[in-house]
Amino acid sequence: MTTDVIRGELRKSGFGKRPEPAPIQHISHARPGQRDPQQNPSPTDTGNGQDGLGEPLTIREVSEMLGCSAWTIRQKYIPDGLPHLQSGPAGKLIFFRNQVVRWIVRRQTNQQQP
């Protein structure tokens, strides 16, 4: 057993003196992420010639796009299948432009057929 003097106090332990701290390691300043992002598809590229989801829209922007109120979007169009994302159980509704446009086109196509 060794005895060390630390700040004027006697310390008895079987560990000996404190080891020296490890030297500070060099940390790279390179930013994380893809090195060659051109090789990977963008989040809006679906590979089928369409633009994917498009830009996110608020319920107010969708209501202006459809020419109705936000109430009508919630009460009529969402139950009819208007694609949306809800951020939580009582969270904000998020719509994506291209999904909304495709939904409108499908509805118009279905209404025109006899």
C-alpha positions, 0 to 999 in steps of 0.5 A: 500500500502506498501513501500519497500526500494530496493538498496536505492530507494523507491518502492511503490507497492501493492505487499509487499516484494519480496518472497524468491526464491523456494528451488532447487529441486533434479533432478534425474540423471537417464538417460531417456529411456526404463527401460526394452528394451528387451521387445520391438522390435528393429527398425530392427525387422519387426516381419516377420523373415526379418531384416527390413531395414538393415544398411543405405547406401550412393548412392556410396555404392549402386552403388558399390553394383550394379556395376554401377555409382551413375549417373545410380542409379539416372537416371535409378534405382530410376525411376524404383522403387529402394527404397530410402529416401530423407532427403529433397527436394534437400537432401541426398539420403539414401538407406537401405541394406535389401530394396535394396537386396529385390528390386534386388531379385524381379527384378531378379525373374520378369526377369526370369519368361516368 
